[in-house]
Amino acid sequence: MIFIILILGFILRLINLNQSLWLDEAITAITVKNLPLLDIIPKFSLGDFHPPLYYLILKLWTNVFGYSEIALRMPSVIFGVLTVFFIYKLGGKKAALFMALNPLAIYYSQEARMYGLAAFAVTAAVFFFRRKNYLWWGLFFLIGLYTDYLVWFMLPVFFFYKRKSILIIIFLFPLFFLLKEQLSQAVLANAMWLQVVGGLEPKSAPMVLVKFVFGRISVGYLAVISVIYLWFLSNAKNKFNWLWLGLPIIIGFIISLKIPVFSYFRFLFVLPAFILLLAEGVKNKILIGLICLISLISLIYFNIKPQFHREDWRGVVAYVQNNKVFMPSRAQDAPLKYYNPNVVVNDVNNINIGQDRTVYLIRYVQEIFDQRDFLRHVLELSGYTKTDEKVFNGVVVWKYQI
């Protein structure tokens, strides 16, 4: 039975795997493609806000399998299926089935980012910790700790059950120096940017529950339906899983009062705890079937509605072709460079109008990096007229001609 569940989880994670890369994935792709392995930490990680392990693993992977969308995302697919396996070892076939079908787990099993690896590493670490195999626990927990800083919020969970587990912090000293440098370079002043990277809002905490149930789809009444899952969870008694689910979220909420980290996807590593509690709390076969049905409907709805998919930069590049592009900040041009390395990009700090009869203005995060709409005014004052507008899953592109 578990073999069938794993195959099902694997197949579901392959559907729409070749979507366009979005911004963060493209940054990841450009990094592992252009930088040698030993340059990733000194030339990229210092300006990033994640530990380096995922990038190092992906570098080794892409050296063998290439840099296509599918190749970049396949490690996350593998991590996602392995997470289902360890959920089975922790909670049985019912929990594994819930995890195999979970829309949010599937979404981040299809993304070339570190969150799937973090969830797998933490789940494996919990498995070995519960079986008192502390050597393998330490190995997998260190993988998680070197993958995502929020995994550090699991330290109090393990410490609560075994005081000596805190000694693993000795192996984190290299990351302390890296994190200090990253924080010193972080730009956290812009209020709108805080919301993008995880600033607190009234809906932030409830959104974690909604996304854990329904994934990336956005429909108003889902919040009401997801409350029913709290009733399911109320029947679960496993204290370790409750601590695993609750404590990192509480710590993340508190930390976000100073450093914006509170976005639901950053807590993917506690989703397995949610699944285990759900499986423990639901024993009625009808309710089990209902939970599976809700997950399947959410998955189908997501896959047939392109507006829920990732930013379509592949479509943007096909639209602008080799024409000159203007965008608020070239810090966001990685998707353009991934799909067309020869594209010429201008931003607010580097404007070269030239003699081009057709140019394109990409209004991506314009409200953050070009709040006064400077690029639009420069183009229109230079004689350009807007002749077309297209939206590629959140990426707005204006065509200008003279």
C-alpha positions as CSV (number, residue, x, y, z in Angstrom):
1,M,0.0,0.0,0.0
2,I,2.8,2.5,0.9
3,F,4.4,1.8,-2.5
4,I,1.2,2.9,-4.2
5,I,0.9,6.0,-2.1
6,L,4.5,6.9,-2.9
7,I,3.9,6.4,-6.7
8,L,0.7,8.5,-6.4
9,G,2.6,11.3,-4.6
10,F,5.4,11.2,-7.2
11,I,2.9,11.4,-10.2
12,L,1.0,14.3,-8.6
13,R,4.3,16.2,-8.2
14,L,5.1,15.8,-11.9
15,I,1.9,17.5,-13.1
16,N,2.7,21.0,-14.4
17,L,6.3,20.6,-13.4
18,N,7.5,22.6,-16.4
19,Q,5.8,25.9,-15.5
20,S,7.8,29.0,-16.0
21,L,10.4,29.7,-13.3
22,W,9.4,32.6,-11.1
23,L,11.8,35.3,-9.8
24,D,13.4,33.4,-6.8
25,E,13.7,30.2,-8.8
26,A,15.4,32.1,-11.6
27,I,17.8,33.7,-9.2
28,T,18.6,30.2,-7.9
29,A,19.0,28.9,-11.5
30,I,21.3,31.7,-12.5
31,T,23.4,31.3,-9.4
32,V,24.1,27.6,-9.8
33,K,24.6,27.9,-13.5
34,N,27.1,30.8,-13.5
35,L,29.0,30.4,-10.2
36,P,31.6,27.7,-9.5
37,L,30.7,25.5,-6.5
38,L,33.3,27.2,-4.2
39,D,32.1,30.7,-5.2
40,I,28.5,30.3,-4.2
41,I,29.1,31.2,-0.5
42,P,31.5,34.1,-0.9
43,K,29.8,35.6,-4.0
44,F,26.1,34.8,-3.5
45,S,25.2,33.7,0.0
46,L,26.5,36.8,1.7
47,G,23.8,38.8,-0.1
48,D,21.1,36.1,0.3
49,F,19.1,35.4,3.3
50,H,19.3,31.6,3.4
51,P,22.0,29.1,4.5
52,P,24.0,27.8,1.5
53,L,23.4,24.0,1.6
54,Y,20.5,23.8,-0.9
55,Y,22.4,25.8,-3.5
56,L,25.4,23.6,-3.1
57,I,23.3,20.5,-3.6
58,L,21.5,22.0,-6.6
59,K,24.8,23.0,-8.1
60,L,26.0,19.4,-8.0
61,W,22.7,18.1,-9.4
62,T,22.6,20.6,-12.3
63,N,26.1,19.8,-13.3
64,V,24.8,16.3,-14.2
65,F,21.2,16.9,-15.2
66,G,21.2,20.4,-16.7
67,Y,19.3,23.6,-16.1
68,S,15.8,23.1,-17.5
69,E,12.8,23.9,-15.4
70,I,12.2,20.2,-14.8
71,A,15.8,19.4,-14.0
72,L,16.0,22.3,-11.5
73,R,12.8,21.2,-9.8
74,M,13.4,17.4,-9.7
75,P,15.4,17.5,-6.4
76,S,12.4,19.1,-4.7
77,V,10.1,16.3,-6.2
78,I,12.4,13.7,-4.7
79,F,12.5,15.4,-1.3
80,G,8.7,15.7,-1.4
81,V,8.3,11.9,-2.0
82,L,10.9,11.1,0.7
83,T,8.9,13.3,3.1
84,V,5.8,11.2,2.4
85,F,7.9,8.0,3.2
86,F,9.0,9.4,6.5
87,I,5.5,10.5,7.4
88,Y,4.5,6.9,6.8
89,K,7.2,5.7,9.2
90,L,6.0,8.2,11.8
91,G,2.2,8.0,11.3
92,G,1.2,5.2,9.1
93,K,-0.6,4.9,5.7
94,K,-3.3,7.4,6.5
95,A,-0.8,10.1,7.3
96,A,1.3,9.2,4.2
97,L,-1.8,9.5,2.0
98,F,-2.7,12.9,3.4
99,M,0.8,14.1,2.8
100,A,1.0,12.6,-0.7
101,L,-2.2,14.5,-1.6
102,N,-1.6,17.8,0.3
103,P,-1.7,20.7,-2.1
104,L,0.8,22.9,-0.4
105,A,3.3,20.0,-0.1
106,I,2.9,19.3,-3.8
107,Y,3.4,22.9,-4.7
108,Y,6.7,23.2,-2.9
109,S,7.7,19.8,-4.2
110,Q,7.6,21.5,-7.6
111,E,9.7,24.5,-6.8
112,A,13.5,25.0,-7.2
113,R,13.8,26.4,-3.7
114,M,15.0,25.1,-0.4
115,Y,11.6,24.6,1.4
116,G,11.0,21.0,0.3
117,L,14.5,20.0,1.4
118,A,13.9,21.7,4.8
119,A,10.6,19.8,5.3
120,F,12.2,16.5,4.3
121,A,15.2,17.0,6.6
122,V,13.1,18.0,9.6
123,T,10.7,15.0,9.1
124,A,13.6,12.6,8.8
125,A,15.3,14.1,11.9
126,V,12.1,13.7,13.9
127,F,11.8,10.1,12.8
128,F,15.3,9.3,14.1
129,F,14.9,11.4,17.2
130,R,11.8,9.5,18.2
131,R,13.7,6.3,17.8
132,K,16.6,7.6,19.8
133,N,19.0,7.2,16.9
134,Y,20.8,10.4,17.6
135,L,23.6,10.0,15.0
136,W,21.1,10.0,12.1
137,W,19.0,12.6,13.9
138,G,22.0,14.9,14.1
139,L,22.9,14.4,10.4
140,F,19.4,15.2,9.1
141,F,18.8,18.0,11.5
142,L,22.1,19.6,10.4
143,I,20.9,19.3,6.8
144,G,17.8,21.2,7.8
145,L,19.7,23.8,9.8
146,Y,22.0,24.5,6.9
147,T,19.1,24.7,4.5
148,D,16.7,27.2,6.1
149,Y,17.2,29.5,9.1
150,L,13.6,28.9,10.3
151,V,14.5,25.3,10.9
152,W,16.5,26.7,13.9
153,F,13.1,27.2,15.5
154,M,13.0,23.4,15.9
155,L,15.9,23.5,18.4
156,P,13.6,24.2,21.5
157,V,11.3,21.3,20.3
158,F,14.1,18.8,20.5
159,F,15.6,20.4,23.6
160,F,12.3,20.0,25.5
161,Y,12.6,16.2,25.1
162,K,16.4,15.8,25.3
163,R,18.5,18.6,26.9
164,K,21.8,17.4,25.3
165,S,20.3,18.0,21.9
166,I,21.3,21.6,22.3
167,L,24.9,20.6,21.8
168,I,24.2,20.5,18.0
169,I,24.5,24.3,18.1
170,I,28.3,23.8,18.2
171,F,28.0,22.9,14.5
172,L,26.2,26.1,13.7
173,F,29.1,28.5,14.4
174,P,30.0,29.0,10.7
175,L,26.4,29.9,10.0
176,F,26.4,32.5,12.8
177,F,29.0,34.5,11.0
178,L,27.2,34.1,7.7
179,L,23.9,35.2,9.2
180,K,25.5,38.2,10.8
181,E,26.8,39.3,7.4
182,Q,23.5,38.7,5.7
183,L,21.6,40.7,8.3
184,S,24.0,43.6,7.9
185,Q,23.3,43.7,4.2
186,A,19.6,43.2,4.4
187,V,17.4,46.1,3.4
188,L,14.4,45.9,5.7
189,A,13.3,49.5,5.8
190,N,10.7,49.6,3.0
191,A,7.3,48.8,4.5
192,M,5.9,47.3,1.3
193,W,9.0,45.1,0.9
194,L,8.4,43.9,4.4
195,Q,5.1,42.5,3.4
196,V,6.6,40.8,0.4
197,V,9.3,39.0,2.4
198,G,7.0,38.1,5.4
199,G,5.8,41.2,7.4
200,L,3.1,40.6,9.9
201,E,-0.5,41.3,8.9
202,P,-3.8,40.4,10.7
203,K,-4.3,37.6,8.3
204,S,-0.8,36.1,8.6
205,A,-1.5,33.5,11.3
206,P,-4.9,32.3,9.9
207,M,-3.3,32.1,6.5
208,V,-1.0,29.4,7.7
209,L,-4.0,27.1,8.4
210,V,-5.7,27.9,5.2
211,K,-2.7,27.2,3.1
212,F,-1.8,24.0,5.0
213,V,-5.3,22.7,4.0
214,F,-5.9,24.1,0.5
215,G,-2.4,25.1,-0.9
216,R,-2.0,28.0,-3.2
217,I,-5.6,28.5,-4.4
218,S,-7.3,31.7,-3.2
219,V,-11.1,31.6,-2.6
220,G,-12.8,33.6,0.1
221,Y,-14.8,30.9,1.9
222,L,-11.8,28.6,2.3
223,A,-11.0,30.2,5.6
224,V,-14.3,29.2,7.0
225,I,-13.9,25.6,5.8
226,S,-10.4,25.3,7.1
227,V,-11.7,26.0,10.7
228,I,-13.3,22.5,10.6
229,Y,-9.7,21.1,10.4
230,L,-9.1,22.6,13.9
231,W,-11.9,20.4,15.2
232,F,-10.1,17.4,13.6
233,L,-6.9,18.4,15.2
234,S,-8.5,18.8,18.6
235,N,-8.8,15.0,18.8
236,A,-5.1,14.5,18.4
237,K,-3.0,14.0,21.6
238,N,0.6,13.5,20.5
239,K,2.4,16.2,22.5
240,F,5.6,16.1,20.4
241,N,3.7,16.7,17.2
242,W,1.8,19.6,18.8
243,L,5.0,21.1,19.9
244,W,6.5,20.6,16.4
245,L,3.6,22.4,14.9
246,G,3.0,25.2,17.3
247,L,6.4,26.3,18.8
248,P,8.2,27.2,15.5
249,I,5.1,29.2,14.4
250,I,5.0,31.1,17.7
251,I,8.7,31.8,17.6
252,G,8.4,32.9,14.0
253,F,5.5,35.3,15.0
254,I,7.6,36.8,17.7
255,I,10.7,37.1,15.5
256,S,8.7,38.8,12.8
257,L,8.0,41.7,15.1
258,K,11.6,42.7,14.3
259,I,12.7,40.7,11.2
260,P,10.0,39.8,8.6
261,V,9.9,36.0,8.3
262,F,6.3,35.2,8.9
263,S,5.0,33.7,5.6
264,Y,3.2,30.4,5.5
265,F,5.6,28.8,3.0
266,R,8.5,29.4,5.3
267,F,6.9,27.0,7.8
268,L,6.6,24.1,5.4
269,F,8.8,22.1,7.8
270,V,6.0,22.0,10.3
271,L,3.4,21.0,7.7
272,P,4.3,17.3,8.4
273,A,3.3,17.8,12.1
274,F,0.0,19.2,10.9
275,I,-0.5,16.1,8.7
276,L,0.4,13.7,11.5
277,L,-2.0,15.4,13.9
278,L,-4.7,15.4,11.3
279,A,-4.3,11.7,10.7
280,E,-4.3,11.0,14.4
281,G,-7.4,13.1,15.0
282,V,-9.5,11.7,12.1
283,K,-10.6,8.1,12.5
284,N,-13.9,8.0,10.7
285,K,-13.5,6.6,7.1
286,I,-16.0,9.1,5.7
287,L,-14.0,12.0,7.1
288,I,-10.8,10.5,5.8
289,G,-12.3,10.3,2.4
290,L,-13.6,13.8,2.7
291,I,-10.1,15.2,3.5
292,C,-8.7,13.3,0.5
293,L,-11.5,14.7,-1.7
294,I,-10.8,18.3,-0.5
295,S,-7.1,17.9,-1.3
296,L,-7.9,16.4,-4.8
297,I,-10.4,19.1,-5.6
298,S,-7.9,21.8,-4.6
299,L,-5.2,20.2,-6.7
300,I,-7.5,20.0,-9.8
301,Y,-8.7,23.5,-9.3
302,F,-5.1,24.8,-9.0
303,N,-3.9,23.0,-12.1
304,I,-6.8,24.1,-14.4
305,K,-6.6,27.7,-13.3
306,P,-3.4,29.3,-14.7
307,Q,-3.8,32.4,-12.5
308,F,-2.7,30.4,-9.5
309,H,0.5,29.2,-11.2
310,R,3.9,30.9,-10.9
311,E,4.9,34.1,-12.7
312,D,5.0,33.5,-16.4
313,W,8.4,34.9,-17.3
314,R,8.8,32.5,-20.1
315,G,5.7,34.2,-21.6
316,V,7.2,37.6,-20.9
317,V,10.4,36.8,-22.9
318,A,8.4,35.3,-25.8
319,Y,6.4,38.6,-25.9
320,V,9.3,41.1,-25.7
321,Q,11.6,39.0,-27.8
322,N,14.9,40.8,-28.3
323,N,13.7,44.3,-27.8
324,K,15.0,46.6,-25.1
325,V,13.4,46.2,-21.7
326,F,12.9,48.7,-18.9
327,M,12.0,47.5,-15.4
328,P,12.2,49.2,-11.9
329,S,15.2,47.2,-10.7
330,R,17.7,44.9,-12.4
331,A,17.9,43.0,-9.2
332,Q,14.8,41.3,-10.5
333,D,16.0,40.6,-14.0
334,A,17.1,37.0,-13.4
335,P,14.0,35.4,-15.1
336,L,14.7,37.5,-18.2
337,K,18.3,36.4,-18.2
338,Y,17.4,32.8,-17.7
339,Y,15.1,32.7,-20.7
340,N,17.1,35.1,-22.9
341,P,20.7,35.8,-21.7
342,N,21.0,38.5,-24.4
343,V,18.1,40.7,-23.4
344,V,19.0,44.3,-22.7
345,V,17.6,45.6,-19.4
346,N,17.4,49.2,-18.2
347,D,16.3,50.2,-14.7
348,V,15.8,53.5,-12.8
349,N,19.5,53.7,-12.2
350,N,20.6,53.0,-15.7
351,I,18.4,54.5,-18.4
352,N,19.5,54.4,-22.0
353,I,16.7,55.4,-24.3
354,G,18.6,55.0,-27.6
355,Q,16.8,54.9,-31.0
356,D,14.7,51.8,-30.5
357,R,11.2,52.2,-32.1
358,T,9.7,49.5,-29.8
359,V,10.6,49.0,-26.1
360,Y,8.8,47.3,-23.2
361,L,8.2,48.4,-19.7
362,I,7.9,45.6,-17.1
363,R,6.1,47.0,-14.1
364,Y,7.3,44.3,-11.8
365,V,7.5,45.4,-8.1
366,Q,7.2,48.9,-9.5
367,E,5.4,50.1,-6.3
368,I,8.6,49.2,-4.4
369,F,11.5,50.2,-6.6
370,D,9.9,52.9,-8.7
371,Q,7.3,54.5,-6.5
372,R,7.1,57.7,-8.5
373,D,6.7,55.8,-11.8
374,F,9.9,57.4,-13.0
375,L,10.5,55.0,-15.9
376,R,7.0,55.5,-17.4
377,H,7.4,59.3,-17.2
378,V,10.9,59.1,-18.9
379,L,9.6,57.0,-21.7
380,E,6.5,59.1,-22.4
381,L,8.5,62.4,-22.2
382,S,10.9,60.8,-24.8
383,G,8.0,60.5,-27.2
384,Y,7.0,56.9,-26.6
385,T,3.3,55.9,-26.6
386,K,1.8,52.9,-24.9
387,T,0.3,50.6,-27.5
388,D,-0.3,47.4,-25.7
389,E,-0.5,45.8,-22.2
390,K,-0.3,42.1,-21.2
391,V,-0.3,40.3,-17.9
392,F,1.7,37.2,-17.4
393,N,0.5,35.8,-14.0
394,G,1.3,38.9,-12.0
395,V,4.0,40.3,-14.3
396,V,2.5,43.3,-16.1
397,V,4.2,44.4,-19.4
398,W,3.5,47.6,-21.3
399,K,4.5,47.9,-24.9
400,Y,5.8,51.3,-26.1
401,Q,6.4,52.5,-29.6
402,I,7.6,55.7,-31.1
